[in-house]
């Protein structure tokens, strides 16, 4: 154990805990109270022996150039942002200095410390945006380098009411924002009907994991128009000028070959200029094609990808053969 000087102060009774593959120092463990001067804050890295709740991780991480990367704080510390003051237990930073993420709590979930235990410790904060005003407990806040809020990650139990144009629905998991403060993406709590350039589609991702609020299944352009969505409940039929019929549908698949448990493969639908793109690879012009939206599960023939005249002709031939047989 020794004192270690870094760009932001001295780490007392500390030792090097890890290096980059190229040899530069990366991580430090600290076992005595130390003070770092970062962005005008006097921050005290965690140094006390971890209890059943706190993670046993290096207190300080730095980038190869010596700039601060992460600080796990010994106790809740107030940090001022453009949207208010928050008490946090961990801070990560961009390589060139600004705050990247604030983690309001940083507990370790285990057999001795549950998600409910951690949730009960979380503090409720008030938020006010153009599209929502609510009180909620949040896991983390993500910021642009220019300090505007980039995303909020909610605790799994939290729900917020979101209003955008003619839409009024409940969100979960979190949401992301443009620098302007406009809503960029969100995760609907239940199937929500969205008016798109090809018709009304239920936006809902039943497979949403909920790790963070950076990326979500329902996305908007900055002017409020729909950019993309994931649906678990609708099929899309395209009738083109050549007379072809193409069907895209969610699919039910078995998780294991010998299991009755089914999983749903969802559809991702994106709108760019005058085109609709399905699952990132099937592209159709909105003008000149006819689109029909149906509920997934309605009696209809659904295949993944293109379904054309050839298929229907040969299907009819098979029917004739079976009748003759």
ChimeraX attribute file (.defattr): number of C-alpha atoms within 10 A of each C-alpha:
attribute: neighborCount
match mode: 1-to-1
recipient: residues
	/A:1	11
	/A:2	12
	/A:3	14
	/A:4	15
	/A:5	11
	/A:6	13
	/A:7	13
	/A:8	16
	/A:9	14
	/A:10	16
	/A:11	26
	/A:12	19
	/A:13	16
	/A:14	21
	/A:15	17
	/A:16	16
	/A:17	16
	/A:18	15
	/A:19	15
	/A:20	11
	/A:21	8
	/A:22	7
	/A:23	9
	/A:24	14
	/A:25	18
	/A:26	21
	/A:27	20
	/A:28	19
	/A:29	23
	/A:30	25
	/A:31	18
	/A:32	16
	/A:33	16
	/A:34	20
	/A:35	16
	/A:36	18
	/A:37	13
	/A:38	17
	/A:39	11
	/A:40	7
	/A:41	13
	/A:42	14
	/A:43	20
	/A:44	21
	/A:45	26
	/A:46	27
	/A:47	22
	/A:48	13
	/A:49	11
	/A:50	12
	/A:51	10
	/A:52	14
	/A:53	16
	/A:54	19
	/A:55	16
	/A:56	14
	/A:57	13
	/A:58	21
	/A:59	24
	/A:60	22
	/A:61	23
	/A:62	22
	/A:63	18
	/A:64	16
	/A:65	12
	/A:66	15
	/A:67	18
	/A:68	25
	/A:69	22
	/A:70	22
	/A:71	22
	/A:72	25
	/A:73	20
	/A:74	19
	/A:75	17
	/A:76	16
	/A:77	17
	/A:78	14
	/A:79	13
	/A:80	10
	/A:81	13
	/A:82	9
	/A:83	13
	/A:84	10
	/A:85	12
	/A:86	18
	/A:87	17
	/A:88	20
	/A:89	22
	/A:90	23
	/A:91	21
	/A:92	21
	/A:93	21
	/A:94	17
	/A:95	17
	/A:96	12
	/A:97	14
	/A:98	18
	/A:99	23
	/A:100	21
	/A:101	21
	/A:102	22
	/A:103	19
	/A:104	22
	/A:105	22
	/A:106	20
	/A:107	20
	/A:108	17
	/A:109	16
	/A:110	10
	/A:111	7
	/A:112	9
	/A:113	14
	/A:114	14
	/A:115	13
	/A:116	11
	/A:117	13
	/A:118	16
	/A:119	17
	/A:120	10
	/A:121	11
	/A:122	17
	/A:123	14
	/A:124	11
	/A:125	13
	/A:126	11
	/A:127	12
	/A:128	10
	/A:129	12
	/A:130	11
	/A:131	14
	/A:132	14
	/A:133	14
	/A:134	14
	/A:135	13
	/A:136	18
	/A:137	21
	/A:138	22
	/A:139	23
	/A:140	22
	/A:141	23
	/A:142	23
	/A:143	22
	/A:144	17
	/A:145	16
	/A:146	10
	/A:147	15
	/A:148	17
	/A:149	22
	/A:150	23
	/A:151	25
	/A:152	23
	/A:153	23
	/A:154	24
	/A:155	22
	/A:156	16
	/A:157	11
	/A:158	15
	/A:159	19
	/A:160	20
	/A:161	15
	/A:162	20
	/A:163	16
	/A:164	15
	/A:165	9
	/A:166	8
	/A:167	12
	/A:168	13
	/A:169	16
	/A:170	17
	/A:171	19
	/A:172	23
	/A:173	27
	/A:174	29
	/A:175	27
	/A:176	25
	/A:177	23
	/A:178	17
	/A:179	16
	/A:180	11
	/A:181	15
	/A:182	18
	/A:183	26
	/A:184	25
	/A:185	25
	/A:186	26
	/A:187	26
	/A:188	26
	/A:189	18
	/A:190	15
	/A:191	18
	/A:192	18
	/A:193	15
	/A:194	16
	/A:195	15
	/A:196	17
	/A:197	16
	/A:198	18
	/A:199	12
	/A:200	15
	/A:201	25
	/A:202	19
	/A:203	27
	/A:204	24
	/A:205	25
	/A:206	19
	/A:207	13
	/A:208	14
	/A:209	9
	/A:210	17
	/A:211	13
	/A:212	20
	/A:213	24
	/A:214	20
	/A:215	17
	/A:216	24
	/A:217	21
	/A:218	25
	/A:219	22
	/A:220	20
	/A:221	15
	/A:222	16
	/A:223	10
	/A:224	13
	/A:225	15
	/A:226	20
	/A:227	19
	/A:228	22
	/A:229	26
	/A:230	26
	/A:231	25
	/A:232	23
	/A:233	22
	/A:234	24
	/A:235	23
	/A:236	22
	/A:237	18
	/A:238	21
	/A:239	16
	/A:240	16
	/A:241	10
	/A:242	9
	/A:243	11
	/A:244	15
	/A:245	17
	/A:246	19
	/A:247	22
	/A:248	21
	/A:249	24
	/A:250	21
	/A:251	19
	/A:252	12
	/A:253	13
	/A:254	12
	/A:255	12
	/A:256	10
	/A:257	8
	/A:258	7
	/A:259	8
	/A:260	10
	/A:261	11
	/A:262	12
	/A:263	14
	/A:264	16
	/A:265	16
	/A:266	21
	/A:267	24
	/A:268	19
	/A:269	23
	/A:270	21
	/A:271	22
	/A:272	13
	/A:273	9
	/A:274	10
	/A:275	15
	/A:276	20
	/A:277	17
	/A:278	20
	/A:279	14
	/A:280	11
	/A:281	8
	/A:282	12
	/A:283	15
	/A:284	16
	/A:285	14
	/A:286	18
	/A:287	11
	/A:288	10
	/A:289	14
	/A:290	14
	/A:291	18
	/A:292	14
	/A:293	17
	/A:294	17
	/A:295	14
	/A:296	17
	/A:297	13
	/A:298	10
	/A:299	8
	/A:300	10
	/A:301	8
	/A:302	19
	/A:303	13
	/A:304	11
	/A:305	14
	/A:306	13
	/A:307	18
	/A:308	15
	/A:309	13
	/A:310	10
	/A:311	11
	/A:312	13
	/A:313	10
	/A:314	11
	/A:315	12
	/A:316	12
	/A:317	12
	/A:318	12
	/A:319	11
	/A:320	11
	/A:321	10
	/A:322	9
	/A:323	8
	/A:324	7
	/A:325	6
